[in-house]
Amino acid sequence: MIDNYLSQVFKFVPAPSLVLLPDVPKFTIVEVNDAYLELVHMTRGDLIGKGFFEAFPNNPYNRVPPWNNLLEKLAADGLPNQSPVAKHIFPWNRGGHNDTKYLISTNTPVRNDNGELAYILRTVTDVTEVTLARQTHSPFTSEKFLSETLQIARIGSWEADLINEVINWSDVVKEIHEVPADYEPGFMTAMEFYRTGEHRDAFMQAVQETIVSGKLFDLELIIDTRRGREKWVRVTGKAEVIEGICTRIYGVIQDIHGRKLVEQKLVQSHRQFESLVQTVDGIVWEADADTFEFIFISDQVRNILGYTPEEWLADPDFWQNHIHFDDREQAVGYCQQETRGLRNHTFDYRMWKADGSLVWIKDVVSVIREDNKAVVLRGLMVDVTEAKRLESLEHLEKVVLEMNSFKDSPLSSVLDTYVRGVEAMFPHSKCSLLGVKDKKLYSLAAPSLPVEYVEAINGREIGENAGSCGTAAFLKHQVIVSDIATDLRWENYRQLALPHNLLACWSYPIVLDEEVVATFAVYYDRIAVPGEDELKVIERIASILKVIFENRRNSELVKDVNERYEYVNMATNDAIYDWDLVDDHIEWGDGFFRLFGIETEMAQYPLSRWAERVHSADRESVANSLEAQLADPQQHKWSIDYRFLKTDGQYAYVEEIGYIRRNRLGKAVRMIGVLRDVTKARQEQHELKLLVSVITNTNDAVLIAESDPHDISGLKILYVNAAFTRITGHLPEEVVGKSPALLKGFSPARNDFDKLQDAIYNLEPLKGTTLRYVREGEEFFISLALLPVTDARGVHTHWIAIGHDVTDRLRYIGEIEERNHKLQEIAWMQSHVIRAPLARLMGLIDLIRNYQHSDTEKTELLDHVLTSAHALDEIIRDISSKTERI
């Protein structure tokens, strides 16, 4: 219990010394210096912790009055005292024989700042040689030897002759006062050496009392020597009374300055130690290594555990009995095991406080050894409740955040787990979590609160005085209610809480984007005010809850985004990729398989596997382009077209766009991009070129007009081809941007535009309409096809008109029709005109062949035949003439 510096000073003090506790009647030995151990031939282990009489059972003072109670006398009156010369026989010496010593012991009180007796300093003077010399009448009994001995001991004699008022000092006394050898002290000047004030007053009072009563005095006082130096002396005096009159006072003065300095340092050290012990933020203690009985415990036990040191020290098993039952066996067993192994150790356990609550203790124990044996345990108990609570909180946070990270974890399960974990860290507490929606409170988690109470507050509106949670949600800051029964904020709600023994409630709002989404509350079954550490923990709990709610909201947003991404990924033919350049691994999206038929793999997919599928004719140019783009720190985008091999052996035309991410040094570390199959687009582009070529070079007139969706009749020409100009004579710059109705050459009087108007208003295609067009007096005929065009939304946007010159075809058709008319006339003549003369011929021939006629009749019939034949010949000639004209 003495600091290191003082221990070293005390250890090497030449005077054999002990430090005892004033614990009557034991007088426990707490410290001993090397000179004393050398004198008594014992070890520190033989003495430290034992009672003085227990350590020296053969001490003659134990048997001889009045010297057997000098320690008790000092403890009672607080005054120093000294024993007479006593013989001590020690068990052995360095030669292996018994060792006899003659000793004088001085007992000196050591007081603390309050003047209370703290220690007893016992100093031993070895007078063996002087005593033996006297016993054997050796030369050492001479006055010279006695003088030298007293000088060595710095003890001098003095005498005051009251009758003659003469004072005599021995040479040693003069040396102590640092005066010349021939100095003659005066009756009053002798007193002036004692320091003015209490020291001089004490000396004069002691002299007066001795003169009056003859009482022996023994004082330790400060003198100021002739040289002006301060010095502690011990002065004793006794009166010589003759016939009731004090004629002389005599005594001795001893120089005790060195010893007194040690005592003062001891007191100072004790004060410093006491101050240190009482200011350390922990319980300093000392206990017996064998019995684990506490010898000392600091006042901090009041602040940390609520017990007094007296309560603790009065019960030998106090420590063990106040460890939490679940920790007791392990804690005590561990401490005993480490002590037997002579190992310093540190361990944690829970202890019950005086108010019934629990506190986590970290006990740091040092094992004090003597002769390879544990004799004393010294330790420091530190309250680590907050650290343990934070440790438990960190573990709980890890658990709930991991739960919250899983997509399928219900929010209610996450919150319930968190609230139960918080309750475990705050004994006697009940926690709840209320959601806030439409300015009303809804229960999210309250595993320990009564169901009736939870149902009663569910759906309650928030407000300025709506309990702890409703008020916290309304004001957007924490609300601490230590006594629900008296707090105005609970005036309309206390009848709900008090029947369930809910007496205190602390609430903290959870705010996201300046909006309260929930409140966290801690209820107690006692009136309770939170400490600073509890407020910090609750604030941290609220922060984690904010993270949980924020993550859950963000995860829902991410889920929506991911769903959209997945739908887009499924709907598109693009292959999205993420290339990690550091690990050289490409992560492909599902579109990679749909585009190229290549299965995506979890295994490594290096860039080389992609390069193998690039067409050999494109590979070198693609590689050079990519390498150059990655090497340039200023470049962040790469795009290129090339051919890529599909699993069916065909090559697809792809367009690749990649966005490069670089580290702070500009080095490319990641590239995210997309491969787009543009094979169809290439084909359509080729077909479009062909189509453009066809439209440009066709003999049909092509006109494309833009239509206003709000006015379907409002057309504006966007394009006409060369055939349109050739047929109509209108150049593109003359008609583009104008309405087709303004074209010259189409005369409404000569054309029927009703069909065109109906088709435009009804957005219907029109085919086969022939229009007459006159250019420079020459008439043309155009066959018109009119087609409406809609966009992807089905909104009509354009009209396409295709006009084919049918003038020659119509003229040819007219000629054919005219020939057909003539042929019809010839056919009619053949079928009708020829029939009459032919019928006559046939009748005449029948008469000639079947009937008998006279010659005249025959001649007459033959004339008729000839006439009919001539008529038939004329008809045939006419048909032949008409036929030649066709």
Helices and strands as residue ranges (DSSP letters): H 4-11, E 17-20, E 29-32, H 34-40, H 44-47, H 52-55, G 60-62, G 67-69, H 70-77, E 81-82, E 86-90, E 99-111, E 117-126, H 128-136, G 139-141, H 143-152, E 155-161, E 166-169, H 171-177, H 189-192, H 198-213, E 217-224, E 230-242, E 245-255, H 257-279, E 283-288, E 294-297, H 300-305, H 309-314, H 318-321, H 325-340, E 345-352, E 358-369, E 374-383, H 385-405, H 411-425, E 429-437, E 440-445, H 451-457, H 467-475, E 479-481, G 488-490, H 494-497, G 498-500, E 504-512, E 515-524, H 532-571, E 574-580, E 585-588, H 591-596, H 607-613, H 616-631, E 637-645, E 651-662, E 668-677, H 679-697, E 701-708, E 711-720, H 722-728, H 732-735, G 740-742, H 754-762, E 766-775, E 778-790, E 796-805, H 807-828, I 829-833, H 835-850, H 855-885
